[in-house]
Amino acid sequence: MPAAIVTGSSRGIGRAIALRFASDGYDVCVNYVERERAAERVAEGVRETGREAVVVGADVSDFEAASGLVARAADAFGDISHVVNNAGVDQHVYTADLDPASFDRVMDTNVNSAFSVTKAALPHLRDSEATPSPSVTNVSSILAHTGAPIECHYAASKAGLLGLTRSHARDFAPDIRVNAIAPGHVETDMTADRTPEEAENERAGIPLERFGQPSEIADAAAYLRDAGFVTGETLSVNGGELMR
């Protein structure tokens, strides 16, 4: 049966993608670092659709841990058709106050993890008979295009994902498609620390006059999974906040 790995899927966008893939007929490897109970609840949601789930705690910024995650998924499902690299961390701090260790942590989690999971999964993706073809989707951000004054490391890491996406799309073609999603402001617990004033200011810059929902990013992930003639692209899902 077709199966997918979704990193960082115990909450937010990753959770929505895992549940959407399950509802579309995929077994899902649910990944977490600290939120085991939340990940187990996501797995329960997957199983309620009639699909299988395996829960793997792994810090996928570490290549050995990422390889172990992929091995567990392959053992459980026998096939890996799609990978969604969603694991990520954020931190609001100006460069003057940003220490190098924090910069490295964000880059490791947001970029290195996508490289590590993809590299570990590559032999399985090449063996997959997925229709239209196996795929990798990297979850980037609108900040990859705009930059950010108080989170340069986050913006840089998400921009790095776009370069990785295009490079892997060329490297793995024609057998494996690789694309990215660049969400705008989406309502998750990672963005719940806004003050009402901050939220209103952000909303005012969005032509659709609202924040996105995790399910809408999951819709984009499902589209890219099934879009057989799309590779090396970045799908912006931002309510019109950035039009290019």
ChimeraX attribute file (.defattr): number of C-alpha atoms within 10 A of each C-alpha:
attribute: neighborCount
match mode: 1-to-1
recipient: residues
	/A:1	13
	/A:2	19
	/A:3	27
	/A:4	26
	/A:5	30
	/A:6	25
	/A:7	31
	/A:8	27
	/A:9	30
	/A:10	27
	/A:11	21
	/A:12	19
	/A:13	25
	/A:14	28
	/A:15	27
	/A:16	22
	/A:17	27
	/A:18	33
	/A:19	27
	/A:20	19
	/A:21	25
	/A:22	24
	/A:23	17
	/A:24	12
	/A:25	17
	/A:26	25
	/A:27	31
	/A:28	32
	/A:29	28
	/A:30	30
	/A:31	32
	/A:32	24
	/A:33	16
	/A:34	12
	/A:35	14
	/A:36	16
	/A:37	11
	/A:38	15
	/A:39	24
	/A:40	19
	/A:41	16
	/A:42	25
	/A:43	27
	/A:44	16
	/A:45	19
	/A:46	27
	/A:47	18
	/A:48	13
	/A:49	17
	/A:50	13
	/A:51	22
	/A:52	21
	/A:53	26
	/A:54	22
	/A:55	21
	/A:56	21
	/A:57	19
	/A:58	19
	/A:59	20
	/A:60	30
	/A:61	23
	/A:62	16
	/A:63	18
	/A:64	15
	/A:65	18
	/A:66	25
	/A:67	19
	/A:68	18
	/A:69	27
	/A:70	26
	/A:71	16
	/A:72	16
	/A:73	25
	/A:74	18
	/A:75	12
	/A:76	17
	/A:77	19
	/A:78	15
	/A:79	20
	/A:80	32
	/A:81	27
	/A:82	29
	/A:83	27
	/A:84	27
	/A:85	28
	/A:86	25
	/A:87	25
	/A:88	23
	/A:89	14
	/A:90	17
	/A:91	15
	/A:92	13
	/A:93	15
	/A:94	14
	/A:95	14
	/A:96	7
	/A:97	8
	/A:98	16
	/A:99	11
	/A:100	10
	/A:101	9
	/A:102	14
	/A:103	18
	/A:104	13
	/A:105	17
	/A:106	23
	/A:107	24
	/A:108	20
	/A:109	21
	/A:110	30
	/A:111	26
	/A:112	21
	/A:113	24
	/A:114	30
	/A:115	22
	/A:116	22
	/A:117	28
	/A:118	24
	/A:119	17
	/A:120	19
	/A:121	24
	/A:122	19
	/A:123	11
	/A:124	20
	/A:125	24
	/A:126	17
	/A:127	13
	/A:128	21
	/A:129	15
	/A:130	20
	/A:131	13
	/A:132	14
	/A:133	20
	/A:134	26
	/A:135	29
	/A:136	30
	/A:137	28
	/A:138	27
	/A:139	27
	/A:140	30
	/A:141	26
	/A:142	21
	/A:143	21
	/A:144	20
	/A:145	16
	/A:146	11
	/A:147	17
	/A:148	16
	/A:149	12
	/A:150	16
	/A:151	19
	/A:152	20
	/A:153	27
	/A:154	28
	/A:155	25
	/A:156	20
	/A:157	24
	/A:158	27
	/A:159	22
	/A:160	17
	/A:161	28
	/A:162	25
	/A:163	13
	/A:164	20
	/A:165	27
	/A:166	17
	/A:167	13
	/A:168	21
	/A:169	22
	/A:170	14
	/A:171	13
	/A:172	16
	/A:173	12
	/A:174	10
	/A:175	16
	/A:176	24
	/A:177	29
	/A:178	29
	/A:179	26
	/A:180	28
	/A:181	24
	/A:182	24
	/A:183	25
	/A:184	21
	/A:185	22
	/A:186	22
	/A:187	15
	/A:188	15
	/A:189	10
	/A:190	14
	/A:191	12
	/A:192	10
	/A:193	10
	/A:194	11
	/A:195	9
	/A:196	9
	/A:197	9
	/A:198	11
	/A:199	16
	/A:200	13
	/A:201	11
	/A:202	16
	/A:203	17
	/A:204	13
	/A:205	14
	/A:206	17
	/A:207	12
	/A:208	13
	/A:209	14
	/A:210	18
	/A:211	17
	/A:212	18
	/A:213	16
	/A:214	19
	/A:215	18
	/A:216	17
	/A:217	26
	/A:218	21
	/A:219	16
	/A:220	19
	/A:221	26
	/A:222	16
	/A:223	13
	/A:224	24
	/A:225	26
	/A:226	16
	/A:227	15
	/A:228	15
	/A:229	9
	/A:230	15
	/A:231	24
	/A:232	20
	/A:233	17
	/A:234	22
	/A:235	18
	/A:236	21
	/A:237	21
	/A:238	23
	/A:239	20
	/A:240	14
	/A:241	19
	/A:242	16
	/A:243	7
	/A:244	6
